[in-house]
């Protein structure tokens, strides 16, 4: 039987002066990890936003 996955995409907006706050991203990673989500990709758009793509077994 093959595994089934569900995915979640979280938008992380830049902080002041266009920079991303590492602590805010770490909080999101930790929070989702505790819920069983695994980060599988980070899509970054300079000066706009980043998308964190998570998956977990359904």
N, CA, C and O atoms as CSV, one atom per row, in Angstrom:
chain,resi,resn,atom,element,x,y,z
A,1,UNK,N,N,0.850,-1.185,0.000
A,1,UNK,CA,C,0.000,0.000,0.000
A,1,UNK,C,C,0.891,1.243,0.000
A,1,UNK,O,O,1.812,1.353,0.809
A,2,UNK,N,N,0.617,2.155,-0.891
A,2,UNK,CA,C,1.434,3.372,-0.948
A,2,UNK,C,C,0.965,4.390,0.090
A,2,UNK,O,O,-0.204,4.425,0.474
A,3,UNK,N,N,1.897,5.201,0.522
A,3,UNK,CA,C,1.570,6.232,1.509
A,3,UNK,C,C,0.791,7.354,0.843
A,3,UNK,O,O,0.955,7.629,-0.346
A,4,UNK,N,N,-0.051,7.989,1.625
A,4,UNK,CA,C,-0.791,9.162,1.170
A,4,UNK,C,C,-0.326,10.352,1.994
A,4,UNK,O,O,-0.098,10.237,3.198
A,5,UNK,N,N,-0.189,11.485,1.340
A,5,UNK,CA,C,0.332,12.675,1.993
A,5,UNK,C,C,-0.679,13.808,1.923
A,5,UNK,O,O,-1.462,13.911,0.978
A,6,UNK,N,N,-0.645,14.635,2.921
A,6,UNK,CA,C,-1.370,15.898,2.856
A,6,UNK,C,C,-0.330,17.005,2.966
A,6,UNK,O,O,0.724,16.828,3.577
A,7,UNK,N,N,-0.638,18.130,2.376
A,7,UNK,CA,C,0.325,19.232,2.302
A,7,UNK,C,C,-0.272,20.497,2.889
A,7,UNK,O,O,-1.488,20.690,2.898
A,8,UNK,N,N,0.612,21.353,3.379
A,8,UNK,CA,C,0.198,22.637,3.927
A,8,UNK,C,C,1.238,23.668,3.501
A,8,UNK,O,O,2.440,23.411,3.563
A,9,UNK,N,N,0.766,24.833,3.070
A,9,UNK,CA,C,1.658,25.919,2.664
A,9,UNK,C,C,1.419,27.104,3.595
A,9,UNK,O,O,0.288,27.557,3.765
A,10,UNK,N,N,2.502,27.598,4.196
A,10,UNK,CA,C,2.441,28.725,5.120
A,10,UNK,C,C,3.200,29.891,4.506
A,10,UNK,O,O,4.335,29.728,4.057
A,11,UNK,N,N,2.583,31.061,4.485
A,11,UNK,CA,C,3.226,32.270,3.973
A,11,UNK,C,C,3.908,33.003,5.115
A,11,UNK,O,O,3.288,33.292,6.139
A,12,UNK,N,N,5.180,33.301,4.934
A,12,UNK,CA,C,5.941,34.063,5.923
A,12,UNK,C,C,6.268,35.405,5.288
A,12,UNK,O,O,7.002,35.471,4.301
A,13,UNK,N,N,5.724,36.468,5.854
A,13,UNK,CA,C,5.935,37.811,5.299
A,13,UNK,C,C,7.192,38.426,5.893
A,13,UNK,O,O,7.554,38.126,7.031
A,14,UNK,N,N,7.865,39.291,5.125
A,14,UNK,CA,C,9.084,39.924,5.628
A,14,UNK,C,C,8.789,40.889,6.762
A,14,UNK,O,O,7.703,41.462,6.858
A,15,UNK,N,N,9.792,41.050,7.619
A,15,UNK,CA,C,9.689,42.010,8.712
A,15,UNK,C,C,10.072,43.394,8.226
A,15,UNK,O,O,10.007,43.676,7.029
A,16,UNK,N,N,10.453,44.220,9.108
A,16,UNK,CA,C,10.838,45.584,8.753
A,16,UNK,C,C,12.062,45.592,7.858
A,16,UNK,O,O,12.927,44.724,7.976
A,17,UNK,N,N,12.138,46.537,6.990
A,17,UNK,CA,C,13.250,46.739,6.065
A,17,UNK,C,C,13.422,45.576,5.103
A,17,UNK,O,O,14.512,45.372,4.568
A,18,UNK,N,N,12.367,44.815,4.878
A,18,UNK,CA,C,12.400,43.754,3.893
A,18,UNK,C,C,13.069,42.474,4.349
A,18,UNK,O,O,13.121,41.512,3.582
A,19,UNK,N,N,13.585,42.426,5.569
A,19,UNK,CA,C,14.257,41.213,6.032
A,19,UNK,C,C,13.291,40.235,6.665
A,19,UNK,O,O,12.217,40.617,7.129
A,20,UNK,N,N,13.677,38.977,6.682
A,20,UNK,CA,C,12.874,37.958,7.340
A,20,UNK,C,C,13.448,37.706,8.721
A,20,UNK,O,O,14.665,37.650,8.896
A,21,UNK,N,N,12.583,37.555,9.686
A,21,UNK,CA,C,13.020,37.288,11.054
A,21,UNK,C,C,13.227,35.795,11.221
A,21,UNK,O,O,12.282,35.013,11.106
A,22,UNK,N,N,14.464,35.399,11.492
A,22,UNK,CA,C,14.784,33.984,11.659
A,22,UNK,C,C,13.993,33.372,12.811
A,22,UNK,O,O,13.570,32.220,12.723
A,23,UNK,N,N,13.788,34.123,13.884
A,23,UNK,CA,C,13.056,33.575,15.029
A,23,UNK,C,C,11.594,33.304,14.678
A,23,UNK,O,O,11.012,32.340,15.176
A,24,UNK,N,N,10.996,34.132,13.833
A,24,UNK,CA,C,9.605,33.912,13.428
A,24,UNK,C,C,9.493,32.659,12.567
A,24,UNK,O,O,8.546,31.886,12.712
A,25,UNK,N,N,10.458,32.458,11.671
A,25,UNK,CA,C,10.446,31.262,10.837
A,25,UNK,C,C,10.677,30.023,11.689
A,25,UNK,O,O,10.023,29.000,11.486
A,26,UNK,N,N,11.594,30.104,12.634
A,26,UNK,CA,C,11.857,28.969,13.517
A,26,UNK,C,C,10.623,28.616,14.343
A,26,UNK,O,O,10.334,27.436,14.545
A,27,UNK,N,N,9.899,29.613,14.817
A,27,UNK,CA,C,8.670,29.356,15.574
A,27,UNK,C,C,7.662,28.589,14.725
A,27,UNK,O,O,7.037,27.642,15.203
A,28,UNK,N,N,7.505,28.996,13.466
A,28,UNK,CA,C,6.583,28.295,12.566
A,28,UNK,C,C,7.033,26.850,12.339
A,28,UNK,O,O,6.214,25.931,12.381
A,29,UNK,N,N,8.326,26.649,12.100
A,29,UNK,CA,C,8.853,25.306,11.880
A,29,UNK,C,C,8.618,24.418,13.098
A,29,UNK,O,O,8.180,23.276,12.961
A,30,UNK,N,N,8.906,24.933,14.277
A,30,UNK,CA,C,8.736,24.174,15.517
A,30,UNK,C,C,7.274,23.850,15.767
A,30,UNK,O,O,6.926,22.721,16.111
A,31,UNK,N,N,6.425,24.847,15.594
A,31,UNK,CA,C,4.989,24.647,15.835
A,31,UNK,C,C,4.424,23.562,14.916
A,31,UNK,O,O,3.686,22.685,15.366
A,32,UNK,N,N,4.766,23.623,13.650
A,32,UNK,CA,C,4.241,22.638,12.710
A,32,UNK,C,C,4.889,21.261,12.910
A,32,UNK,O,O,4.232,20.235,12.732
A,33,UNK,N,N,6.163,21.238,13.275
A,33,UNK,CA,C,6.825,19.971,13.561
A,33,UNK,C,C,6.163,19.228,14.701
A,33,UNK,O,O,6.029,18.006,14.652
A,34,UNK,N,N,5.749,19.953,15.727
A,34,UNK,CA,C,5.062,19.333,16.864
A,34,UNK,C,C,3.724,18.732,16.464
A,34,UNK,O,O,3.211,17.836,17.134
A,35,UNK,N,N,3.159,19.232,15.362
A,35,UNK,CA,C,1.880,18.724,14.867
A,35,UNK,C,C,2.061,17.635,13.816
A,35,UNK,O,O,1.092,17.195,13.198
A,36,UNK,N,N,3.315,17.197,13.615
A,36,UNK,CA,C,3.576,16.100,12.696
A,36,UNK,C,C,3.925,16.519,11.275
A,36,UNK,O,O,4.093,15.667,10.403
A,37,UNK,N,N,4.034,17.825,11.033
A,37,UNK,CA,C,4.369,18.312,9.698
A,37,UNK,C,C,5.880,18.322,9.507
A,37,UNK,O,O,6.634,18.631,10.429
A,38,UNK,N,N,6.312,17.979,8.288
A,38,UNK,CA,C,7.731,17.990,7.919
A,38,UNK,C,C,7.928,19.019,6.801
A,38,UNK,O,O,7.212,18.998,5.800
A,39,UNK,N,N,8.890,19.906,6.975
A,39,UNK,CA,C,9.203,20.891,5.936
A,39,UNK,C,C,9.831,20.172,4.757
A,39,UNK,O,O,10.805,19.438,4.923
A,40,UNK,N,N,9.278,20.375,3.557
A,40,UNK,CA,C,9.811,19.729,2.366
A,40,UNK,C,C,10.330,20.725,1.337
A,40,UNK,O,O,11.067,20.344,0.427
A,41,UNK,N,N,9.956,21.996,1.466
A,41,UNK,CA,C,10.437,22.993,0.521
A,41,UNK,C,C,10.244,24.384,1.092
A,41,UNK,O,O,9.354,24.629,1.908
A,42,UNK,N,N,11.099,25.286,0.644
A,42,UNK,CA,C,10.996,26.704,0.976
A,42,UNK,C,C,11.079,27.454,-0.341
A,42,UNK,O,O,12.071,27.348,-1.062
A,43,UNK,N,N,10.038,28.209,-0.652
A,43,UNK,CA,C,10.011,29.017,-1.865
A,43,UNK,C,C,10.154,30.458,-1.422
A,43,UNK,O,O,9.321,30.974,-0.677
A,44,UNK,N,N,11.207,31.101,-1.879
A,44,UNK,CA,C,11.502,32.455,-1.421
A,44,UNK,C,C,11.376,33.452,-2.565
A,44,UNK,O,O,11.885,33.233,-3.665
A,45,UNK,N,N,10.693,34.537,-2.281
A,45,UNK,CA,C,10.560,35.657,-3.208
A,45,UNK,C,C,11.223,36.850,-2.541
A,45,UNK,O,O,10.641,37.442,-1.632
A,46,UNK,N,N,12.422,37.218,-2.968
A,46,UNK,CA,C,13.153,38.305,-2.304
A,46,UNK,C,C,12.312,39.571,-2.143
A,46,UNK,O,O,11.653,40.030,-3.076
A,47,UNK,N,N,12.358,40.108,-0.944
A,47,UNK,CA,C,11.680,41.352,-0.587
A,47,UNK,C,C,10.150,41.243,-0.587
A,47,UNK,O,O,9.469,42.254,-0.421
A,48,UNK,N,N,9.602,40.045,-0.768
A,48,UNK,CA,C,8.146,39.904,-0.789
A,48,UNK,C,C,7.670,38.970,0.305
A,48,UNK,O,O,7.040,39.404,1.269
A,49,UNK,N,N,7.967,37.696,0.162
A,49,UNK,CA,C,7.501,36.696,1.128
A,49,UNK,C,C,8.241,35.404,0.878
A,49,UNK,O,O,8.950,35.263,-0.118
A,50,UNK,N,N,8.075,34.463,1.785
A,50,UNK,CA,C,8.550,33.105,1.587
A,50,UNK,C,C,7.386,32.173,1.867
A,50,UNK,O,O,6.510,32.475,2.677
A,51,UNK,N,N,7.391,31.041,1.187
A,51,UNK,CA,C,6.384,30.016,1.419
A,51,UNK,C,C,7.064,28.792,2.000
A,51,UNK,O,O,8.036,28.291,1.436
A,52,UNK,N,N,6.559,28.312,3.118
A,52,UNK,CA,C,7.036,27.084,3.731
A,52,UNK,C,C,6.072,25.977,3.320
A,52,UNK,O,O,4.871,26.081,3.568
A,53,UNK,N,N,6.584,24.921,2.694
A,53,UNK,CA,C,5.743,23.826,2.234
A,53,UNK,C,C,6.010,22.615,3.130
A,53,UNK,O,O,7.137,22.131,3.227
A,54,UNK,N,N,4.954,22.143,3.776
A,54,UNK,CA,C,5.039,21.018,4.702
A,54,UNK,C,C,4.246,19.832,4.157
A,54,UNK,O,O,3.341,19.995,3.339
A,55,UNK,N,N,4.605,18.633,4.629
A,55,UNK,CA,C,3.802,17.451,4.328
A,55,UNK,C,C,3.755,16.582,5.583
A,55,UNK,O,O,4.623,16.660,6.453
A,56,UNK,N,N,2.712,15.752,5.646
A,56,UNK,CA,C,2.622,14.709,6.671
A,56,UNK,C,C,1.758,13.604,6.117
A,56,UNK,O,O,0.948,13.806,5.213
A,57,UNK,N,N,1.953,12.437,6.681
A,57,UNK,CA,C,1.191,11.293,6.212
A,57,UNK,C,C,-0.268,11.472,6.577
A,57,UNK,O,O,-0.603,11.840,7.703
A,58,UNK,N,N,-1.131,11.208,5.609
A,58,UNK,CA,C,-2.573,11.390,5.826
A,58,UNK,C,C,-3.170,10.203,6.541
A,58,UNK,O,O,-4.372,10.184,6.807
